[in-house]
Amino acid sequence: MDTIQIYQQARKSRDPRFDGQFYVAVKSTGIFCRPICPAPSPKEENVEYYQLAPLAMQAGFRPCLRCRPDSAPGSCAWKGTTTTLERGIKLLRAHPELTVLDICGKLGVSDRYLRELFQQKLGISPKKFRLFDQLLIAKNLLHNSELSIEDVAIASGFSSARRLQAHMHATLQLTPTQIRKNGRTKPFSLNKSEAASLHIQLAYRAPYNWTHLRDFLKLRAIAGIETVTENSYTRSLTYGTATGVFTATHNSNRHCFDIELSISDLSCFQGVVLQIRRLLDLDCDPQVIYSRLLATGLPQNVIASGIRIPGVWSVFEASCRAVLGQQISVKAAVNLVSQLAQELGGTYNQLRLFPTPEAIAESDLSFLKMPDKRRQCLRDLATFYSQKGEWQDMQSIKGIGPWTVAYAEMRGLSNPDIWLDSDLIIKKQIQQHSLTPQDAAPWRSYLTFQLWNMA
């Protein structure tokens, strides 16, 4: 069965597992929808399929106001084709303040090469991709927030409300005012000293094993920074120039998380949302991962369907957790991390913020009950990050080995293919079940958490 036939069947059945993997454009109306759109299904001869929402917009279609493609899970259509393209898309989305030339510099490629790569793989230029992506973000905020149009423009990466209105009218044939829901409370503007409070929904592809992720995070929650309840996860955050706090409440009926976000700098909104998506692992394809876990020889009845990578807010925090957790129990490690936050972390709305590298580097850490060598290792790690060292080079620090670097990458960057083969629990599980871990690639991080979960 080819890709188009799969899309046709998924559209007709409104299968939520395909939500965000492709979009349905209807030629007779000029509108594109998610495959789960509740509107009556159009005839097949009137339909075209696109893997990404910006590609449908590039072809001249407008997003549906009923199913709202701006709310769909992020598509991973480009994964596995080229690392440079994937990194380019992430930078375009997370850093609206960077020009395309700035992004080329970070990627180590020329402007011409990046444009050709986007054109070859996606059929769209980087500049257009970013514009359409920003318009979808703005549309989402207009639906879900009570921010003024000026603040929506800042949060979605536009320099002013006038530019947002011009691009929205030219591309979507709609104005921001038309997108606002009827009966919404009158929009308000923020003073520079105020924090923005936003309510948004972040969707995922079912199934989602919230129980596994919740219990993992709860066992390792940092006192004063993180709170885990039956259906929600709350934590403070720092991102660029912004500080804030978010609560993610699981909404299993709608296959999404309801997010309450307070953030001090709206210009960091896009990056913060991408971090939340990564931390909760909302963009993976659970069906593909399940098939790879099954291929390793794991019995079908023990595989936790919908398992996700429980992320950590930053790779620096993940690195600190890994160092403090060396050769001690999980509970003891969490106590040390909590003490570190209590002593050296800042505050936001009565919550603690995870300490900065500078704060840890300048402390003697005498309040931490652990060997002096590990205190020095933590200080060296903080100095390394404060000097903008690349996380891949952490092994140059005395006391940090391959396991610590791999753990930081798996949870701090959510790398899907980290295999902790030196872990004692992992070794025991492999022997017990006679597994072939290489068959899980490139999703071995999920196998790692699956085996930990089984133990």
C-alpha positions as CSV (number, residue, x, y, z in Angstrom):
1,M,0.0,0.0,0.0
2,D,1.5,3.3,-1.0
3,T,1.5,6.5,1.0
4,I,-1.5,8.1,-0.8
5,Q,-3.6,5.0,-0.1
6,I,-2.7,5.1,3.5
7,Y,-3.7,8.8,3.7
8,Q,-7.0,8.0,2.0
9,Q,-7.9,5.3,4.5
10,A,-6.8,7.4,7.5
11,R,-8.9,10.4,6.2
12,K,-12.0,8.3,5.8
13,S,-11.7,6.6,9.2
14,R,-10.6,9.9,10.9
15,D,-7.9,7.9,12.7
16,P,-6.4,10.1,15.4
17,R,-3.0,8.2,15.1
18,F,-2.4,10.0,11.9
19,D,-3.3,13.5,13.2
20,G,-0.4,15.8,12.3
21,Q,1.3,13.3,9.9
22,F,-0.5,14.8,6.9
23,Y,-3.1,17.4,6.0
24,V,-6.1,17.2,3.7
25,A,-6.6,20.1,1.2
26,V,-10.0,20.5,-0.4
27,K,-9.7,22.0,-3.9
28,S,-13.4,23.0,-4.1
29,T,-13.2,25.1,-0.9
30,G,-9.6,26.2,-0.9
31,I,-9.3,25.0,2.8
32,F,-7.0,22.4,4.3
33,C,-7.8,20.3,7.4
34,R,-6.5,17.7,9.8
35,P,-7.5,14.1,9.0
36,I,-9.7,14.1,12.1
37,C,-11.8,17.1,11.0
38,P,-15.5,16.6,11.9
39,A,-16.7,18.3,8.8
40,P,-18.4,16.1,6.1
41,S,-15.7,14.2,4.1
42,P,-15.1,15.6,0.6
43,K,-15.0,13.5,-2.5
44,E,-11.6,12.0,-3.2
45,E,-11.2,13.7,-6.6
46,N,-11.4,17.1,-4.7
47,V,-8.6,16.2,-2.3
48,E,-4.9,16.8,-2.2
49,Y,-2.5,15.7,0.6
50,Y,0.4,17.6,2.2
51,Q,2.8,16.4,4.9
52,L,3.2,19.8,6.5
53,A,0.8,22.6,7.1
54,P,3.1,25.3,5.6
55,L,3.2,23.3,2.4
56,A,-0.6,23.4,2.1
57,M,-0.4,27.2,2.7
58,Q,2.3,27.4,0.0
59,A,-0.1,25.8,-2.4
60,G,-2.7,28.5,-1.7
61,F,-5.0,26.7,0.8
62,R,-6.3,28.3,4.0
63,P,-6.4,26.6,7.4
64,C,-9.8,25.3,8.5
65,L,-11.4,27.3,11.3
66,R,-13.2,24.2,12.6
67,C,-10.5,21.5,13.1
68,R,-7.7,24.2,13.3
69,P,-4.6,22.7,11.7
70,D,-2.5,25.1,13.9
71,S,-3.4,22.8,16.8
72,A,-2.3,19.5,15.3
73,P,0.7,17.6,16.6
74,G,4.0,18.5,15.0
75,S,4.8,16.5,11.9
76,C,8.1,14.5,11.7
77,A,7.9,14.1,7.9
78,W,11.4,15.4,7.4
79,K,13.0,13.0,10.0
80,G,15.4,10.5,8.6
81,T,16.1,12.5,5.4
82,T,18.7,15.0,6.5
83,T,19.9,16.2,9.9
84,T,20.6,19.7,8.5
85,L,17.0,20.2,7.4
86,E,15.7,19.0,10.8
87,R,18.1,21.3,12.7
88,G,17.2,24.2,10.3
89,I,13.5,23.8,11.0
90,K,14.0,23.7,14.7
91,L,16.1,26.9,14.6
92,L,13.6,28.7,12.4
93,R,10.8,27.9,14.9
94,A,12.6,28.4,18.2
95,H,14.5,31.6,17.3
96,P,12.4,34.1,15.4
97,E,14.9,36.8,16.2
98,L,17.6,35.1,14.0
99,T,17.7,35.8,10.3
100,V,18.0,33.0,7.8
101,L,21.7,34.0,7.4
102,D,22.2,33.7,11.1
103,I,20.8,30.2,11.1
104,C,23.0,29.2,8.1
105,G,26.0,30.3,10.3
106,K,24.8,28.1,13.2
107,L,24.3,25.2,10.8
108,G,27.7,25.7,9.1
109,V,26.2,25.9,5.6
110,S,25.7,28.6,3.0
111,D,22.5,30.4,2.4
112,R,22.2,28.9,-1.1
113,Y,22.7,25.4,0.2
114,L,19.9,25.8,2.8
115,R,17.5,27.3,0.3
116,E,18.2,24.4,-2.1
117,L,17.8,21.8,0.7
118,F,14.4,23.3,1.7
119,Q,13.3,23.5,-1.9
120,Q,14.4,20.0,-2.7
121,K,12.9,18.3,0.4
122,L,9.8,20.5,1.1
123,G,9.3,22.6,-2.0
124,I,9.4,25.8,-0.1
125,S,12.0,28.4,0.9
126,P,13.2,28.7,4.6
127,K,11.8,32.3,4.7
128,K,8.3,31.2,3.5
129,F,8.3,28.2,5.8
130,R,9.0,30.4,8.8
131,L,6.3,32.9,7.7
132,F,3.6,30.3,7.4
133,D,4.6,28.7,10.7
134,Q,4.4,32.0,12.5
135,L,1.0,32.7,11.0
136,L,-0.3,29.3,12.4
137,I,1.1,30.2,15.8
138,A,-0.6,33.6,15.7
139,K,-3.8,32.0,14.6
140,N,-3.6,29.6,17.6
141,L,-3.0,32.5,20.0
142,L,-5.9,34.5,18.5
143,H,-8.2,31.5,19.1
144,N,-7.0,30.6,22.6
145,S,-5.6,33.7,24.3
146,E,-6.9,37.2,25.3
147,L,-3.7,38.9,24.3
148,S,-4.0,42.1,22.3
149,I,-3.1,41.7,18.6
150,E,0.2,43.6,19.2
151,D,1.2,41.0,21.9
152,V,0.1,38.2,19.6
153,A,2.4,39.6,16.9
154,I,5.4,39.7,19.3
155,A,4.7,36.2,20.6
156,S,4.5,34.7,17.1
157,G,7.7,36.5,15.9
158,F,6.3,39.5,14.0
159,S,7.8,42.9,14.6
160,S,4.4,44.6,14.9
161,A,0.6,44.1,14.7
162,R,0.6,45.9,11.3
163,R,3.0,43.3,9.8
164,L,0.9,40.4,11.3
165,Q,-2.3,41.9,9.9
166,A,-0.7,42.4,6.4
167,H,0.7,38.9,6.2
168,M,-2.5,37.3,7.6
169,H,-4.7,39.1,5.1
170,A,-2.4,38.3,2.2
171,T,-2.0,34.6,3.0
172,L,-5.2,33.5,4.9
173,Q,-7.6,36.1,3.5
174,L,-8.6,36.8,7.1
175,T,-7.9,39.5,9.6
176,P,-6.9,38.8,13.3
177,T,-10.2,40.3,14.4
178,Q,-12.1,37.8,12.2
179,I,-10.2,34.9,13.8
180,R,-11.1,35.9,17.3
181,K,-13.9,33.8,18.7
182,N,-17.3,35.5,19.2
183,G,-18.0,36.4,22.8
184,R,-14.4,36.3,24.0
185,T,-13.5,38.7,26.8
186,K,-12.1,41.9,25.5
187,P,-8.4,41.5,24.6
188,F,-5.9,43.2,26.9
189,S,-2.4,44.6,26.5
190,L,0.5,43.9,28.8
191,N,2.7,46.4,30.5
192,K,6.4,45.6,30.2
193,S,6.5,44.6,33.9
194,E,3.7,42.2,33.5
195,A,3.9,38.5,32.7
196,A,1.7,37.0,30.0
197,S,-0.7,34.3,31.1
198,L,-1.7,32.1,28.2
199,H,-4.0,29.0,27.8
200,I,-3.2,26.8,24.8
201,Q,-3.6,23.2,23.8
202,L,-0.8,21.0,22.6
203,A,-1.9,17.9,20.8
204,Y,-0.2,14.5,20.4
205,R,-0.7,11.3,18.5
206,A,-2.5,8.6,20.4
207,P,-1.7,6.4,22.3
208,Y,0.0,8.4,25.0
209,N,1.2,6.6,28.2
210,W,0.7,9.4,30.6
211,T,0.9,7.0,33.6
212,H,4.5,6.0,32.8
213,L,5.7,9.5,32.2
214,R,3.8,10.9,35.2
215,D,5.2,8.3,37.6
216,F,8.8,8.8,36.3
217,L,8.6,12.6,36.7
218,K,7.0,12.3,40.1
219,L,9.7,10.1,41.5
220,R,12.4,12.6,40.3
221,A,10.5,15.9,40.9
222,I,12.7,18.8,42.3
223,A,11.0,20.3,45.4
224,G,10.0,23.9,44.8
225,I,10.5,23.6,41.0
226,E,8.3,20.7,39.9
227,T,4.9,19.5,41.1
228,V,3.2,16.3,39.7
229,T,-0.4,15.4,40.4
230,E,-2.7,12.7,39.1
231,N,-3.3,14.5,35.8
232,S,-0.9,17.4,35.6
233,Y,2.8,18.5,35.6
234,T,3.9,21.9,36.8
235,R,7.3,23.5,36.7
236,S,9.2,26.8,36.6
237,L,11.3,27.6,33.7
238,T,14.0,29.9,32.2
239,Y,14.4,30.4,28.5
240,G,16.6,33.1,26.9
241,T,15.4,36.3,28.5
242,A,12.3,34.8,29.9
243,T,11.3,33.2,33.2
244,G,8.0,31.6,33.9
245,V,5.9,28.6,34.9
246,F,3.6,26.2,33.1
247,T,1.1,23.6,34.1
248,A,0.4,20.8,31.6
249,T,-2.9,19.0,32.3
250,H,-3.5,15.7,30.5
251,N,-6.7,15.7,28.4
252,S,-7.0,12.1,27.2
253,N,-10.4,12.6,25.6
254,R,-9.0,15.2,23.2
255,H,-5.5,13.7,22.8
256,C,-3.8,16.8,24.1
257,F,-2.4,18.7,27.0
258,D,-4.1,21.8,28.3
259,I,-1.3,24.3,29.0
260,E,-1.4,27.2,31.4
261,L,1.7,29.3,30.8
262,S,2.9,32.4,32.6
263,I,5.9,34.0,30.8
264,S,7.8,37.2,31.4
265,D,8.9,37.8,27.8
266,L,6.5,37.1,25.0
267,S,9.2,37.1,22.4
268,C,10.4,33.8,23.8
269,F,7.0,32.2,23.5
270,Q,7.8,30.0,20.5
271,G,10.9,28.6,22.0
272,V,9.2,27.9,25.3
273,V,6.3,26.0,23.6
274,L,8.8,23.9,21.7
275,Q,10.6,23.0,24.9
276,I,7.3,22.0,26.5
277,R,6.5,19.8,23.5
278,R,10.0,18.2,23.8
279,L,9.8,17.7,27.5
280,L,6.4,15.9,27.2
281,D,7.6,14.1,24.0
282,L,4.4,15.2,22.0
283,D,5.8,14.8,18.5
284,C,6.9,11.1,18.4
285,D,5.0,8.5,16.4
286,P,4.0,5.8,18.9
287,Q,3.0,3.3,16.3
288,V,6.4,3.3,14.7
289,I,8.1,3.0,18.1
290,Y,5.9,0.1,19.1
291,S,6.8,-1.8,16.0
292,R,10.6,-1.2,16.7
293,L,10.3,-2.4,20.3
294,L,8.5,-5.5,19.1
295,A,11.3,-6.2,16.6
296,T,13.8,-6.5,19.5
297,G,12.2,-9.7,20.8
298,L,10.2,-8.1,23.6
299,P,7.0,-10.0,24.3
300,Q,4.0,-8.1,23.1
301,N,2.2,-8.2,26.5
302,V,5.0,-6.4,28.3
303,I,5.4,-3.4,25.9
304,A,4.0,-0.2,27.4
305,S,2.1,1.2,24.4
306,G,2.5,4.9,23.9
307,I,5.7,5.2,26.0
308,R,7.4,8.6,25.9
309,I,10.8,10.0,26.8
310,P,10.4,12.0,30.1
311,G,12.3,15.1,29.3
312,V,14.2,17.6,31.5
313,W,13.9,21.3,30.8
314,S,17.5,21.8,29.7
315,V,20.6,19.8,28.9
316,F,22.4,21.6,31.8
317,E,19.8,20.6,34.3
318,A,20.0,17.0,33.0
319,S,23.8,17.0,33.3
320,C,23.6,18.2,36.9
321,R,21.0,15.5,37.7
322,A,23.3,12.9,36.2
323,V,26.3,14.0,38.1
324,L,24.5,14.2,41.5
325,G,22.9,10.8,40.9
326,Q,26.2,9.0,40.4
327,Q,26.5,5.8,42.6
328,I,23.5,6.7,44.9
329,S,19.8,6.0,44.9
330,V,17.2,8.0,42.9
331,K,15.7,9.3,46.2
332,A,19.1,10.5,47.5
333,A,19.9,12.1,44.1
334,V,16.6,14.0,44.1
335,N,17.3,15.3,47.6
336,L,20.6,16.7,46.5
337,V,19.2,18.4,43.4
338,S,16.4,19.9,45.6
339,Q,19.0,21.2,48.0
340,L,21.0,22.7,45.1
341,A,17.8,24.5,43.9
342,Q,16.9,25.7,47.3
343,E,20.3,27.2,48.0
344,L,21.2,28.6,44.6
345,G,18.1,29.0,42.5
346,G,16.2,32.2,41.9
347,T,12.5,32.6,42.3
348,Y,9.4,33.2,40.1
349,N,5.9,33.5,41.5
350,Q,7.0,31.8,44.7
351,L,8.5,28.9,42.8
352,R,12.2,28.1,42.6
353,L,14.1,28.4,39.3
354,F,16.9,25.9,38.6
355,P,20.2,27.5,39.4
356,T,22.3,29.0,36.6
357,P,25.7,27.6,35.7
358,E,27.3,30.8,37.1
359,A,25.6,30.4,40.5
360,I,26.8,26.9,40.8
361,A,30.3,27.6,39.6
362,E,30.8,30.4,42.1
363,S,29.5,28.3,45.1
364,D,31.7,26.0,47.3
365,L,28.7,23.7,47.4
366,S,29.5,22.9,51.1
367,F,25.8,22.4,51.8
368,L,25.7,19.2,49.6
369,K,26.6,16.1,51.6
370,M,28.7,14.2,49.0
371,P,32.4,13.5,48.3
372,D,34.6,16.6,47.5
373,K,35.5,15.1,44.1
374,R,31.9,15.2,43.1
375,R,31.5,18.7,44.3
376,Q,34.4,19.7,42.2
377,C,33.0,17.8,39.2
378,L,29.7,19.7,39.6
379,R,31.6,23.1,39.8
380,D,33.7,22.2,36.8
381,L,30.5,21.2,34.9
382,A,28.9,24.6,35.7
383,T,32.0,26.5,34.7
384,F,32.1,24.5,31.4
385,Y,28.5,25.6,30.7
386,S,29.0,29.2,31.8
387,Q,31.8,29.4,29.2
388,K,29.4,28.2,26.5
389,G,31.0,24.8,26.1
390,E,29.3,22.3,23.8
391,W,27.6,19.5,25.7
392,Q,29.3,16.9,23.5
393,D,32.6,17.8,25.1
394,M,31.5,17.2,28.7
395,Q,33.7,14.1,28.9
396,S,36.7,16.3,29.1
397,I,35.6,17.1,32.7
398,K,37.1,14.8,35.3
399,G,34.4,12.6,36.8
400,I,32.1,12.6,33.8
401,G,32.0,9.5,31.6
402,P,30.0,8.3,28.6
403,W,27.0,7.3,30.7
404,T,26.6,10.8,32.1
405,V,26.9,12.4,28.7
406,A,24.4,9.9,27.2
407,Y,21.9,10.4,30.0
408,A,22.1,14.2,29.7
409,E,21.5,13.9,25.9
410,M,18.6,11.5,26.3
411,R,16.7,13.6,28.8
412,G,18.0,17.1,28.2
413,L,17.8,17.0,24.4
414,S,15.3,14.1,24.0
415,N,17.6,12.2,21.6
416,P,15.4,9.2,20.6
417,D,18.4,6.8,19.9
418,I,20.4,6.8,23.1
419,W,21.3,3.3,24.3
420,L,22.6,3.0,27.9
421,D,24.1,-0.5,27.4
422,S,26.4,-0.1,30.5
423,D,23.4,0.3,32.8
424,L,23.0,-2.6,35.2
425,I,19.3,-2.9,34.9
426,I,19.5,-2.8,31.1
427,K,22.0,-5.6,31.1
428,K,19.8,-7.8,33.3
429,Q,16.7,-7.2,31.2
430,I,18.6,-8.0,27.9
431,Q,19.8,-11.3,29.3
432,Q,16.4,-12.2,30.8
433,H,14.6,-11.6,27.5
434,S,17.3,-12.4,25.0
435,L,16.8,-9.1,23.2
436,T,18.5,-7.6,20.1
437,P,18.6,-3.9,21.0
438,Q,20.1,-2.8,17.6
439,D,16.7,-3.7,16.1
440,A,15.1,-0.8,18.0
441,A,17.3,1.8,16.2
442,P,16.7,4.7,15.8
443,W,14.4,4.6,18.8
444,R,16.6,2.9,21.4
445,S,15.9,5.6,24.0
446,Y,12.3,4.3,24.2
447,L,13.7,0.8,24.6
448,T,15.8,2.1,27.5
449,F,12.8,3.5,29.3
450,Q,10.7,0.4,28.4
451,L,13.3,-1.9,30.2
452,W,13.6,0.5,33.2
453,N,9.8,0.4,33.4
454,M,9.7,-3.4,33.3
455,A,12.2,-3.6,36.2
